[in-house]
């Protein structure tokens, strides 16, 4: 059976999903940033989001946060666990390091086997993803802001009340978020989503992304990513707003099946700690 693959990418985020049997990235490096911008970012575009609607002021604050936070993000490493669920369950573990705005992976295993060995034995998951420690947020808000935003309502999450904001980006203004299938065809689709923001703290809680009107020939019936954010402690560094959990669902048209074949990957990050490089200086004390 032939599976398609999906690539979701952006200027600051490279999020790729590789199908079983396709080439698998090794140490992946790219300009991946959680919330990327200079501290000197012009915030006029963020202020304009609020307009005359006071309910939009929280979104304006998130925009400003997104465009000014990354320069404060330290170098750190976390353990990433990906659980893939379709007709069977597969668990991928990896150490992911975020260093100077770049993300790389090491010590990757699938069901306890090294990644290469798991592919040879046929136990690899249907698609892999990387880049969840980065974010599409910066591209949603990067001036000139091309998306349309509106207040959707309020929802209670646990004991907290959240404001939910809907956004929509037309295909003609999408210059960064792309899908690629196993034949190498790429589309930059129209897409929409939601941003969930805690009303009391103004802190981002959730980002949801979903492409719209994908061409039938492309092979996808659905692709959706939902990332939850929380204050995550990084040992020896402090606590930072980071992705804590992400779910990606991909549904494909397979052969003559009437019902699309769907897979969901659930990612969690834990044991985050300061990243440091150990080095040893060798001194040649032999007489010349």
LOPALO-710398 format. One record per residue: residue in one letter; y, x, z of N, C-alpha, C in turn. Coordinates in steps of 0.05 Angstrom, whole numbers, padded with zeros to 5 digits, always signed. Layout:
BEGIN
aYXZYXZYXZ;...
This chain:
BEGIN
x-00024+00017+00000+00000+00000+00000+00025+00018+00000;x+00044+00010-00015+00068+00026-00018+00091+00014-00002;x+00103+00030+00015+00125+00020+00032+00151+00030+00021;x+00172+00014+00024+00198+00023+00018+00210+00039+00042;x+00233+00051+00038+00246+00064+00060+00275+00056+00060;x+00288+00060+00082+00316+00051+00085+00332+00074+00095;x+00356+00077+00085+00374+00098+00094+00401+00084+00101;x+00409+00086+00126+00434+00075+00134+00452+00099+00141;x+00473+00104+00126+00488+00128+00130+00518+00122+00130;x+00533+00141+00140+00562+00139+00141+00574+00166+00141;x+00601+00167+00139+00615+00192+00139+00609+00208+00165;x+00609+00194+00187+00604+00207+00213+00577+00201+00224;x+00562+00183+00211+00536+00176+00221+00515+00178+00199;x+00494+00194+00204+00472+00194+00185+00449+00182+00200;x+00442+00158+00192+00420+00143+00205+00400+00138+00183;x+00377+00152+00184+00358+00148+00162+00331+00139+00172;x+00319+00122+00156+00293+00111+00161+00275+00120+00139;x+00253+00134+00145+00236+00146+00125+00209+00132+00126;x+00199+00123+00103+00174+00108+00102+00150+00126+00106;x+00128+00114+00114+00103+00128+00117+00095+00140+00089;x+00088+00166+00090+00081+00179+00065+00104+00193+00051;x+00129+00188+00061+00152+00201+00049+00157+00227+00064;x+00176+00243+00053+00183+00268+00066+00195+00262+00093;x+00189+00279+00112+00199+00275+00139+00219+00297+00146;x+00242+00291+00156+00261+00311+00163+00252+00328+00186;x+00259+00353+00186+00253+00370+00209+00276+00369+00228;x+00288+00392+00234+00312+00393+00251+00335+00381+00234;x+00343+00357+00241+00363+00343+00226+00390+00350+00237;x+00408+00361+00220+00435+00366+00229+00454+00352+00210;x+00475+00341+00221+00495+00327+00205+00519+00321+00222;x+00542+00314+00211+00566+00309+00226+00564+00283+00241;x+00546+00282+00262+00541+00258+00276+00558+00257+00301;x+00573+00235+00304+00590+00234+00328+00588+00206+00340;x+00588+00205+00366+00587+00179+00380+00612+00162+00374;x+00635+00173+00379+00660+00160+00375+00679+00181+00366;x+00683+00183+00340+00694+00208+00330+00723+00205+00320;x+00740+00221+00331+00768+00222+00322+00783+00243+00338;x+00806+00250+00329+00824+00268+00343+00839+00253+00365;x+00847+00268+00385+00862+00255+00407+00890+00247+00398;x+00898+00256+00374+00924+00250+00364+00924+00227+00344;x+00902+00212+00344+00899+00189+00325+00922+00170+00328;x+00933+00162+00305+00954+00141+00305+00941+00115+00313;x+00951+00102+00334+00938+00078+00345+00951+00053+00334;x+00969+00055+00314+00982+00031+00304+00962+00011+00293;x+00942+00021+00278+00922+00003+00266+00907-00012+00288;x+00902+00001+00311+00888-00012+00333+00906-00034+00345;x+00931-00028+00348+00949-00048+00360+00952-00073+00342;x+00951-00068+00315+00954-00090+00296+00930-00109+00297;x+00907-00100+00308+00883-00117+00310+00889-00140+00328;x+00904-00136+00349+00910-00156+00369+00927-00178+00357;x+00947-00170+00341+00965-00190+00330+00978-00207+00351;x+00979-00233+00346+00991-00252+00366+00970-00266+00383;x+00944-00258+00380+00923-00271+00395+00916-00254+00419;x+00922-00263+00443+00916-00246+00467+00886-00241+00471;x+00869-00259+00460+00841-00255+00462+00831-00230+00448;x+00847-00220+00428+00840-00197+00412+00848-00171+00425;x+00862-00172+00448+00872-00147+00460+00849-00129+00469;x+00826-00141+00477+00803-00125+00485+00793-00109+00461;x+00792-00121+00438+00782-00107+00414+00801-00085+00407;x+00827-00089+00410+00847-00068+00405+00842-00044+00423;x+00835-00050+00448+00828-00028+00467+00804-00013+00459;x+00783-00027+00450+00758-00014+00441+00764+00004+00417;x+00781-00006+00398+00788+00010+00375+00802+00036+00383;x+00821+00035+00401+00835+00058+00411+00815+00078+00424;x+00797+00067+00440+00777+00083+00454+00759+00098+00433;x+00750+00083+00413+00733+00095+00392+00746+00118+00378;x+00771+00115+00372+00785+00135+00355+00795+00159+00372;x+00792+00158+00398+00803+00180+00414+00784+00192+00435;x+00758+00184+00433+00740+00192+00455+00723+00217+00449;x+00716+00221+00424+00695+00240+00418+00702+00269+00426;x+00728+00275+00426+00735+00303+00434+00728+00309+00463;x+00723+00288+00479+00715+00291+00507+00685+00292+00511;x+00670+00286+00490+00641+00285+00494+00629+00313+00496;x+00613+00318+00517+00602+00345+00520+00577+00350+00504;x+00568+00374+00503+00542+00381+00491+00520+00372+00511;x+00501+00357+00502+00480+00347+00520+00454+00342+00504;x+00433+00339+00519+00407+00333+00507+00393+00311+00522;x+00379+00293+00508+00364+00271+00520+00336+00270+00509;x+00319+00255+00524+00292+00249+00514+00294+00222+00500;x+00284+00221+00475+00284+00196+00460+00256+00186+00456;x+00251+00160+00463+00225+00148+00458+00229+00125+00439;x+00214+00125+00417+00215+00104+00397+00188+00090+00396;x+00188+00064+00401+00164+00048+00400+00166+00030+00375;x+00147+00034+00357+00146+00019+00332+00125-00003+00333;x+00134-00028+00327+00116-00051+00329+00113-00065+00303;x+00089-00066+00292+00083-00084+00269+00055-00094+00274;x+00036-00086+00257+00008-00095+00263-00005-00078+00285;x+00008-00056+00291-00001-00039+00314+00024-00026+00326;x+00020-00013+00349+00042-00001+00363+00039+00029+00362;x+00061+00043+00356+00062+00072+00354+00085+00082+00370;x+00081+00104+00384+00102+00115+00401+00110+00143+00392;x+00135+00147+00386+00146+00173+00378+00164+00183+00401;x+00160+00208+00408+00178+00220+00428+00191+00245+00416;x+00215+00250+00425+00230+00273+00414+00251+00281+00434;x+00259+00306+00432+00282+00315+00447+00305+00316+00427;x+00327+00302+00433+00350+00301+00415+00374+00314+00429;x+00387+00332+00414+00409+00347+00426+00434+00341+00410;x+00455+00335+00424+00482+00331+00412+00499+00355+00420;x+00505+00371+00399+00520+00396+00404+00543+00399+00384;x+00567+00400+00395+00591+00404+00378+00592+00384+00355;x+00585+00359+00361+00587+00338+00341+00563+00337+00322;x+00542+00353+00327+00519+00352+00310+00494+00344+00326;x+00476+00330+00313+00452+00320+00326+00428+00333+00313;x+00409+00342+00330+00385+00354+00320+00361+00346+00338;x+00337+00347+00326+00313+00338+00339+00293+00360+00342;x+00278+00360+00364+00258+00380+00368+00235+00368+00385;x+00212+00382+00386+00189+00373+00402+00181+00344+00395;x+00180+00338+00369+00174+00311+00360+00143+00307+00360;x+00134+00285+00373+00106+00278+00373+00103+00248+00367;x+00081+00241+00354+00074+00213+00348+00047+00207+00361;x+00046+00189+00379+00022+00183+00394+00010+00208+00406;x+00028+00226+00416+00019+00250+00430+00012+00273+00411;x+00014+00269+00385+00007+00290+00366+00033+00301+00353;x+00033+00327+00346+00057+00337+00332+00061+00321+00307;x+00086+00319+00298+00094+00301+00276+00078+00306+00251;x+00075+00332+00243+00060+00338+00218+00031+00330+00221;x+00019+00335+00244-00009+00327+00248-00013+00297+00248;x+00007+00282+00259+00004+00253+00259+00006+00242+00231;x+00021+00254+00214+00022+00244+00186-00004+00250+00171;x-00015+00273+00177-00040+00280+00164-00063+00261+00173;x-00061+00253+00197-00082+00235+00208-00077+00206+00203;x-00053+00199+00191-00047+00172+00185-00037+00155+00208;x-00027+00168+00230-00018+00153+00253+00012+00151+00255;x+00026+00160+00234+00055+00160+00236+00066+00132+00234;x+00090+00127+00245+00102+00101+00244+00112+00095+00216;x+00117+00069+00210+00125+00061+00183+00152+00073+00175;x+00170+00074+00194+00196+00087+00187+00206+00101+00212;x+00221+00122+00207+00233+00138+00228+00263+00135+00227;x+00276+00139+00249+00306+00137+00249+00317+00160+00264;x+00341+00168+00257+00356+00189+00272+00385+00181+00271;x+00400+00190+00290+00428+00186+00290+00438+00165+00310;x+00419+00154+00327+00428+00133+00345+00448+00144+00366;x+00448+00169+00371+00469+00180+00389+00496+00182+00375;x+00496+00178+00348+00521+00175+00334+00527+00146+00332;x+00547+00138+00316+00554+00110+00315+00570+00103+00290;x+00566+00078+00280+00582+00068+00258+00609+00058+00268;x+00613+00058+00294+00638+00048+00304+00663+00061+00292;x+00661+00087+00289+00685+00102+00279+00692+00093+00251;x+00673+00085+00235+00678+00076+00208+00688+00048+00207;x+00680+00031+00226+00690+00004+00228+00720+00004+00234;x+00729+00023+00250+00757+00023+00260+00774+00045+00247;x+00762+00062+00231+00778+00085+00220+00800+00074+00202;x+00825+00082+00207+00847+00073+00190+00845+00084+00162;x+00853+00069+00142+00861+00041+00143+00838+00023+00148;x+00840+00006+00168+00818-00012+00176+00813-00032+00154;x+00789-00032+00143+00783-00050+00121+00768-00075+00128;x+00760-00077+00153+00745-00101+00161+00762-00124+00170;x+00750-00147+00170+00763-00172+00180+00750-00178+00208;x+00767-00183+00227+00758-00188+00255+00768-00215+00265;x+00751-00227+00281+00760-00252+00295+00744-00255+00321;x+00757-00269+00339+00745-00275+00365+00724-00297+00361;x+00699-00292+00370+00678-00311+00366+00672-00328+00391;x+00676-00317+00414+00670-00333+00438+00664-00315+00462;x+00655-00327+00484+00649-00313+00508+00620-00319+00515;x+00606-00298+00525+00578-00301+00533+00574-00285+00560;x+00557-00296+00576+00551-00283+00601+00527-00264+00598;x+00531-00239+00606+00509-00219+00606+00505-00211+00635;x+00483-00220+00646+00478-00215+00675+00500-00230+00691;x+00514-00214+00707+00536-00225+00723+00563-00221+00709;x+00563-00209+00686+00588-00202+00673+00594-00222+00650;x+00619-00227+00645+00628-00244+00623+00638-00226+00601;x+00628-00230+00576+00634-00214+00554+00649-00230+00532;x+00668-00216+00519+00680-00227+00495+00665-00217+00471;x+00659-00235+00452+00644-00227+00428+00663-00229+00404;x+00665-00207+00389+00682-00206+00365+00665-00203+00340;x+00670-00220+00321+00656-00218+00295+00673-00201+00277;x+00658-00185+00260+00672-00170+00240+00657-00172+00213;x+00672-00168+00192+00660-00170+00165+00673-00149+00147;x+00657-00134+00133+00667-00114+00114+00656-00120+00086;x+00674-00124+00067+00667-00130+00040+00654-00105+00027;x+00637-00110+00007+00624-00088-00007+00644-00069-00019;x+00666-00080-00030+00686-00063-00042+00701-00045-00023;x+00699-00051+00003+00712-00034+00023+00692-00018+00039;x+00667-00020+00032+00646-00005+00046+00642+00021+00031;x+00653+00042+00043+00651+00069+00030+00632+00087+00046;x+00619+00076+00067+00605+00095+00085+00577+00085+00093;x+00572+00059+00093+00546+00049+00103+00528+00042+00080;x+00505+00055+00078+00488+00053+00054+00459+00048+00061;x+00445+00036+00042+00416+00032+00044+00403+00045+00020;x+00381+00058+00024+00366+00071+00002+00337+00063+00003;x+00325+00055-00019+00297+00048-00019+00280+00072-00028;x+00253+00068-00029+00235+00090-00035+00238+00100-00063;x+00250+00085-00081+00255+00094-00108+00280+00111-00111;x+00295+00113-00089+00319+00129-00089+00344+00113-00096;x+00341+00087-00101+00364+00070-00108+00381+00066-00082;x+00407+00067-00085+00425+00065-00063+00444+00042-00067;x+00449+00025-00047+00469+00005-00048+00487+00007-00023;x+00512+00002-00027+00531+00000-00004+00539-00030-00002;x+00525-00044+00014+00528-00073+00014+00551-00084+00030;x+00557-00109+00025+00574-00124+00043+00559-00126+00070;x+00572-00124+00093+00558-00128+00118+00576-00140+00139;x+00563-00150+00160+00577-00162+00182+00563-00155+00208;x+00575-00163+00230+00563-00157+00256+00580-00167+00278;x+00573-00159+00302+00587-00167+00326+00591-00143+00345;x+00613-00145+00360+00619-00126+00381+00622-00141+00407;x+00607-00133+00427+00607-00146+00453+00623-00128+00472;x+00642-00139+00486+00660-00123+00503+00662-00137+00530;x+00658-00121+00551+00660-00132+00578+00689-00139+00584;x+00693-00164+00593+00720-00174+00597+00735-00160+00620;x+00720-00153+00640+00733-00141+00664+00741-00112+00659;x+00722-00096+00648+00727-00067+00645+00737-00060+00618;x+00733-00077+00598+00741-00071+00570+00721-00052+00557;x+00698-00048+00570+00678-00029+00560+00660-00041+00539;x+00655-00026+00518+00637-00036+00497+00609-00039+00508;x+00596-00061+00502+00569-00066+00511+00548-00066+00488;x+00556-00075+00465+00536-00078+00443+00550-00078+00416;x+00536-00065+00397+00544-00065+00369+00520-00075+00352;x+00526-00095+00335+00505-00106+00318+00515-00104+00289;x+00496-00095+00271+00503-00091+00243+00481-00104+00226;x+00490-00119+00205+00471-00132+00187+00482-00134+00159;x+00468-00123+00139+00477-00125+00111+00474-00153+00100;x+00490-00159+00081+00490-00186+00068+00485-00184+00038;x+00472-00205+00028+00469-00208-00001+00457-00183-00015;x+00436-00173-00004+00422-00151-00016+00408-00160-00042;x+00409-00145-00064+00397-00153-00089+00367-00156-00086;x+00355-00176-00098+00326-00181-00096+00309-00157-00105;x+00319-00143-00126+00303-00121-00137+00302-00097-00117;x+00319-00097-00097+00321-00075-00079+00297-00073-00060;x+00285-00096-00054+00260-00095-00038+00264-00102-00009;x+00288-00106+00000+00293-00113+00028+00300-00143+00031;x+00288-00156+00050+00296-00183+00057+00313-00183+00082;x+00312-00162+00098+00328-00161+00123+00329-00132+00133;x+00351-00125+00143+00355-00099+00157+00376-00103+00178;x+00370-00098+00203+00389-00104+00225+00387-00082+00246;x+00409-00074+00257+00410-00054+00278+00427-00065+00301;x+00416-00064+00326+00430-00073+00350+00429-00050+00370;x+00452-00040+00378+00454-00018+00396+00468-00026+00422;x+00456-00021+00444+00468-00028+00470+00480-00002+00482;x+00503-00005+00495+00517+00017+00507+00518+00014+00537;x+00517+00035+00552+00520+00034+00581+00531+00061+00590;x+00539+00062+00615+00548+00086+00627+00524+00103+00635;x+00520+00125+00621+00496+00141+00624+00502+00167+00639;x+00488+00173+00660+00493+00198+00674+00481+00222+00658;x+00496+00243+00655+00487+00267+00643+00487+00288+00665;x+00464+00298+00673+00461+00316+00695+00480+00339+00693;x+00494+00345+00714+00513+00368+00717+00539+00364+00701;x+00543+00340+00689+00567+00336+00673+00583+00311+00681;x+00569+00290+00690+00583+00266+00696+00570+00242+00682;x+00585+00220+00680+00575+00195+00668+00592+00188+00644;x+00579+00181+00622+00593+00176+00597+00582+00150+00584;x+00599+00137+00569+00591+00114+00553+00575+00123+00529;x+00549+00117+00529+00531+00126+00508+00512+00103+00500;x+00500+00105+00476+00479+00086+00470+00455+00090+00490;x+00445+00069+00500+00422+00071+00519+00397+00059+00507;x+00400+00041+00488+00377+00027+00476+00386+00017+00448;x+00368+00020+00429+00374+00011+00402+00349-00002+00389;x+00353-00024+00376+00331-00037+00362+00338-00040+00332;x+00320-00032+00315+00324-00034+00286+00301-00050+00275;x+00307-00071+00260+00287-00088+00248+00290-00086+00218;x+00268-00080+00204+00267-00078+00175+00246-00097+00164;x+00253-00114+00145+00234-00132+00132+00234-00126+00102;x+00210-00122+00091+00206-00114+00064+00190-00134+00048;x+00197-00136+00022+00180-00152+00004+00157-00133-00004;x+00132-00140+00003+00109-00123-00003+00090-00138-00022;x+00086-00125-00045+00067-00136-00064+00072-00165-00071;x+00051-00182-00071+00055-00210-00076+00056-00227-00052;x+00060-00215-00028+00061-00230-00004+00086-00248-00003;x+00082-00273+00005+00104-00292+00007+00122-00287+00031;x+00108-00278+00053+00123-00272+00077+00129-00243+00079;x+00154-00235+00083+00161-00206+00085+00146-00193+00107;x+00141-00167+00104+00129-00151+00125+00151-00138+00141;x+00150-00143+00167+00172-00134+00185+00162-00113+00205;x+00179-00094+00211+00174-00075+00232+00198-00072+00249;x+00194-00070+00275+00216-00065+00294+00212-00039+00309;x+00232-00022+00309+00233+00002+00324+00251-00001+00348;x+00241+00004+00372+00258+00003+00396+00261+00031+00407;x+00286+00040+00410+00292+00067+00419+00305+00065+00447;x+00296+00083+00464+00309+00086+00490+00314+00116+00495;x+00336+00121+00509+00343+00149+00516+00343+00152+00546;x+00332+00174+00556+00332+00179+00585+00333+00209+00589;x+00334+00216+00615+00335+00244+00624+00356+00261+00608;x+00379+00250+00606+00401+00264+00593+00411+00286+00611;x+00417+00309+00600+00426+00332+00616+00443+00351+00599;x+00457+00368+00613+00474+00387+00599+00458+00405+00581;x+00468+00410+00557+00455+00428+00538+00467+00455+00541;x+00450+00475+00544+00459+00503+00546+00440+00521+00531;x+00450+00542+00521+00433+00562+00506+00429+00586+00524;x+00404+00592+00529+00398+00616+00545+00397+00640+00526;x+00409+00662+00535+00409+00686+00518+00405+00710+00537;x+00394+00732+00525+00390+00756+00540+00401+00780+00524;x+00417+00796+00537+00430+00818+00523+00412+00843+00527;x+00404+00855+00505+00387+00879+00505+00404+00903+00502;x+00402+00922+00519+00418+00947+00518+00400+00970+00511;x+00408+00984+00491+00393+01008+00483+00404+01032+00499;x+00389+01041+00519+00399+01062+00536+00386+01089+00529;x+00373+01089+00506+00362+01114+00497+00383+01134+00488;x+00381+01159+00495+00401+01179+00486+00401+01181+00456;x+00426+01184+00445+00429+01186+00416+00424+01215+00407;
